[in-house]
Amino acid sequence: MKGQKLFEKAKLILESLHEKNINMSRHEVDELTNAYKKTLRKSAYYGNNEAQYELAQFLETTSNILETNYNKKSFYWYQKSCNNGNADACLLLSDYYVNGKVVSKNKTKELSLMLKAYNLNCNIAAFNIAIFYKRYKEYNKSIEWLKKYLELAPSDGDAIFELSTFYYEGLGTKKHFKKSYELMLDAMKSNYITQYCKEEIFFRIAKMYFYGIFFEKSLEKAKYLLEKANTNNDHENVYEFYKTHNALLKNIKKEKVTF
């Protein structure tokens, strides 16, 4: 099909652009960039959903840099790609209805697009749906979708941590610190966990030691974990906690905690 051939040609132009960029003049870079955009656009008009998705990405990136009206155009091409069965396009299109970009905020449309992405085998859509339900305080549905996502991506440490939050805070379920703690440890074992989540886990376990919840109370262990949670001195929760409890923690010697 012509659309697919043009898309393959566009990919070759993009590869050349990446490979030779360092040694090229600004004029040559601009020429290749325009050739990529032109070829991609042709492929998109022939109905290739990958090209439609890539063109939407290209236009959205350009709009962020140049502050043009390209967001309307990227929305148009995400919509085309989604209608043609591209799961990633459906998921990114849902963001427009969250933020009210180009179109009005619409949670029904947002959810329907995420569900479509999920049904098109986009695993991360299940996580996004869980966060959607959490945002609207439908905690039982959020837990249900988090568990669905973790069946598909069992080693996603951030998602495991997110699930632990429901038991830690008692959202849609009774507080269950043992279950929350076990999930936090599972999250820490994962190779796919952000530094933020690691630090938040240290902070939450620190509070458990500080207040004597699940563990025997220990200000020494709490202080050790609070420092682990704030290695870059940029953790707002730790900063606020110290402001409130500084008198108790000021002269405490830390005691190492191992998991």
N, C-alpha and C positions, 0 to 999 in steps of 0.2 A: 504493500500500500504506500501511496505517495507520502502521506503524513508521517509514517514510520521512517521512511527513507530520509525525509527532511530532518526528522528528529535525530537520527543517527549522525547526519551531517553536522547538525548544531552541536552535538556532543563532541565531535572531533575538533570543531573550531574552539570550543571551550577548553578542551585538553591542551590544544596548541597555545592558547592564551595563558594558561597556567604554567606550562613548561617553559615558555620563552619570555615571559613577562619581564624578568630581571634585565634581559639584554635588549629589550625593545624600547624604541622612542615612545613618547607620549602619543604622537600621531599614529604610530603603528598599533598601539594598544587600543586607541579609540576606533581605528578602522576594524580591527578584529572584533571588538565589543559590539560594534554596530552590525557587523556581519552575523554574529551570533544571534543578536536580537531579531534581526530581519528573518533569518532562517527559522528560528524558533517560532516566530509569529506565523510564518507560512504554514509550518507544521500544525500549529494550534488551530488555524483556520480550516485545515483539512480534517480536524476533529480528533487529533491524537491527544489523549487525555494526559499523557506524561508531559507533552510539550505545553499543554494548557497550564498544567500545574507549575512547571518550571518558569514559564513566562510570568505567571502570577507572582512567583517568588522573586524573579528578577525585578519586576515593576514595584513590588512592595519594598525591596531593598533600596531601589533607586529613590522611592518616595521618602524613605527615612533619611537619606543623605541629602537630597536636593529640596526636600519639603515642597514637592509638587503635588498635583492632584492625582498622582498615579494610584493612590489607594483605591479610587473608584474603579480604575482599570484592573487592578489586581483582584478586587472583589469579583468583577465580571468574569475573569478567567478562572478563579477558584470555583465559581459557581458552575461554569461550563465543565470544568474537569470533574467536579463532584457529580454533576448530572450524568457524566459519562463513566462513572464508577470508580473514580480515584479516591481511595479511602483517606489518604493524607490531605487531599484538598478539602474533603468534607470536614475533617477535624479542624483545619485551620480556618475554614469558612465559619465554623461555629464561634470562633473568637470575635468575629465582627459583631455578633449579636450580644456578646458579653460586654464589650467595651463601647458599643454604640458607634463604631466606626462606619461611616458611610450610610449604614442603615440604623434604624432605631433599635434600642435594646429589646430583646425578645427571648425570654427564657424557654418558651415552648419550642421556638425554632432552633435555639442553641442545642437543646436536648435532643431534638429529632435528628440534627446533623451528627451529633456524637454517636447516637444509636446507629445511624446509617454507616458511619465509619467502623463501628464495632462489628456490625453485620457483614462488612466488607473485609473482615479479618485484620483490622487495625487494633492490636492488643492494647496500646496505650490509651485508646479511647475508653476502655473500662475504668482506668484510673481517673481520667478526666470526668467521667460520669460520677464516680464516687465523690470527687471534690465538688462537683455541681450539687449533689444532694447534701453534702456537708454545709455548703454555703447557704442553702435554704433550710438548714436544721432538720432535714429528714435523715436522721442519723442511722436508723435501721437499714434504709436503702443504701446509704453510703457504705456501711459495713459490708453489706451483701455484695456490692460492686467491687469493693477492695479485695474481698476474698476471691471473686471471679478473676480479677486481674492477677492476683498472686498465684492462681492455678496456672495461668499462662506465663507468668514471669516470676517464679518462686524465689529468685535470688535478688530481686530489686529491694535493696536495703531501705531506700527512702519510703517505699510503699509499706514495708513491714513496720517501719517506725510510725508511719501515719496510722496504721491499724492499732498500734500500741496506745496511741493517743486516746482512742475511744474508751479503753479500759482504764487508763490513767485518770482521765477527767470525768468518767461516768457519762459519756455521751451516747444515748440510745441503749445503754446497758448499765448494770451496776458497776461501781468502781471495783476493779479487780487488779490490785497492784502486783500480785504474783504473776498473773497472765501478762500484764503490761511489761513487767521486768523481763520475763522470758522472751517476749517478742523483741524488746530492745536489744537483748543479747544476740538474738538471731540476726537482727539488722546489722549489728556491729561486725558480725562474722562475714557479712557480704562484701564482695569486691565492688559492688555497685551502690555506693552510699556517698552522699555529699558530705563535705566537711561540716556544713551547717547542721545536718542531722546528727552527726557524731557528737558535736558540741552540745546540742540540745539534749541528747541522751545523757551525757555526763551531768548536765545541769539538773535534769529530772531525778536522776539517781542521787545526786548530791542532796536534793531537797528531801528525799526519802530518808537519808541518814540524818539530816538536820532535824527533822521532825519526829524521827523514830517510827516511820511508817514502813511496815514489812520487815525492816532491819532494826536491830538494836540501835538506839540513838547514838550518834558519834559525830561531834563537831569537827574532830580531827579528820575523819574520812570525808565529811562534807566539804571541808576546806580544800582538801586535795582535789576532789572532783570539780569543785567550782573553778579552780585554777586550770584544770584540764579543759573545762568548757570555755575558757576565755584566754586561750594561748596567744591570740593576736590582739587582745585588749579591745575587741570590737563587739562583744556579745552584750547586747542591751539588757537582756533578762538578768544576766549575772551582775551587771552594773547596778541595776535597780535593787537586786537582792542584797548586795553589799551595802547599799545606801540605807536599807531598812534594818539590816542585822549586823552592821559593822561593829557595834559595841560588843556583841557576843563573839565575833570571829577575830577581832583585832589581835589578840595575844595568843591565839590558838596555834599550836604547832600541827602541821598537816601530817596525816598518816596515809601511806600509800594503800590504794585499793586495787586488787587484781580481780579479774573476772574469769 
